[in-house]
């Protein structure tokens, strides 16, 4: 078994690994081995300065496609999901509370559900998606043309978007700050960033052992505090008050995703921390 990947989903060759010497979220060199560790060859580290949790050693960026090709290579849907359509409309309403119809870019647009909801509400939409089957489904189901590029290689004009969205994406990338700064560059002044990621603090509530953390596809494991800090240090003001409240409580009570020496910290974490983290932020 390679890490926590079942043998039938692991790449056929040994992965090309790299170690991370400094925290990718704040550049601090004060990083420590986390109290819990996944199966080798991967490792889990935590920054002593910002609290960020990340994989090291981790697969080199060139080795990542092998994990996704095998993981997502199963049976594919042949028609859009009504449940996903309704869910995407609910997500879009969150954006609509903070921005008028304009130009929207979604990074990792999947099958095009969110862009379809935005277009129906009068937005001009564009999307990036690296998965060829998903690009094809977005075109077939919704008539949306997605560009098979990532955010760094796509030719996009800075300062021309009213909103940038990315869902369940930032935990997968090697450079979270880079993708946030690029989003900041693409947005107009006052533009909106909308994103989501799992909350690693909630894994204890789900009784999820570290080897079920979707390693190595997930390279970063955010908490409310580390996500708010990373977004705001990238030039945004977080507007979602509930997320900032959870970040403040986490800081005060010392929540961690592993067993706590503090009974109060462990109990309050399991009672109050949300399962998912949802960001609405405005470009400063």
Beta strands, then each sheet from edge to edge (+ up, - down):
strand 1: 17-18
strand 2: 31-33
strand 3: 44-47
strand 4: 53-55
strand 5: 58-59
strand 6: 103-107
strand 7: 124-128
strand 8: 161-167
strand 9: 187-198
strand 10: 220-221
strand 11: 236-238
strand 12: 276-283
sheet 1: 1+ 5-
sheet 2: 2+ 3- 4+ 10-
sheet 3: 7+ 6+ 8+ 9+ 12- 11+
end
